[in-house]
Amino acid sequence: MTQERKQSAKLWFWSGSAVLLIIVFFTVRALTRDRLQVRVAEATHTQLVSTVSTNGRVEPEQNYELYSPIATTVKEVYVQPGDQVAAGKLLMVLDDLQSRARAASAESGVRAAQAGLESATHNGTQQERQMATADQTRARLERDEARRSLELLTKLNSTGAASTSEVAAGRQRLETAEANLKAVEQGTVNRYSPAEVERARAAVADAQASLAEARQVLAHTVVRAPAAGTVYHLDAGRTEFVEGGKLLIQLADLHHERVRAYFDEPEIGRL
């Protein structure tokens, strides 16, 4: 009995010691371990920047390109690359001899077409109308003379002084004179058909269009600045021959520019 009590006491002693060691271990560990630092921040809206490397070019927002209207030579150049110019500033003058000749020819064509239209709408030119008036006067005189002659022959025939055949010849002469007068009058009134009048109007319209084009080309031989800006490209010098449509000057407001960048298709999703 005593032996059992001793063994039970030893068991409780070692059990208590073990529990005490465990408590001491965890207590020391809790007091000596490092504490983790916790950071706190407030969520806000901001830009998300993603960088993509590519190539591109810088160009003006409004670019003005001035071309040669015809094949000719440059007479004068009044600007250099880098010059800032105001709107309407004289930049370059081209040789306009050919353009002036073309404009003069177009003006002559307009006058000729207008004269043709006037003839068509007034039944001929002034000279032709004067001739037609003279023909009408002559035809009326012939008719009147034939009428008086017939009246005289008719009177003579009633007294037996003129034969019936002479009266018939006089009547035939009168009919012929009246027919000639009618033909002259109709030719004076309806000399041109409606189709011919419309064709004359179309010719005037075509001639006026050619004149407008020639004048426009002539005006473009004097090259002026269409707007204020900087001359950044000059591709023609004095006495130099230039082809029609050749680029002469490039002008732009370099204070307003934009960047044109080029991206591959797989990179579009990142934009």
Secondary structure by P-SEA (a helix, b strand, c coil): caaaaaaaaaaaaaaaaaaaaaaaaaaaaaacbbbbbbbbbbbbbbbbbbbbbbbbbbbbcbbbbbbbcccccccccccccccccccccccccccaaaaaaaaaaaaaaaaaaaaaaaaaaacccaaaaaaaaaaaaaaaaaaaaaaaaaaaaaaaaaaccccaaaaaaaaaaaaaaaaaaaaaaaaacccccaaaaaaaaaaaaaaaaaaaaaaaaaaaccccccccccccccccccccccccccccbbbccccbbbbbbbbcccccccc
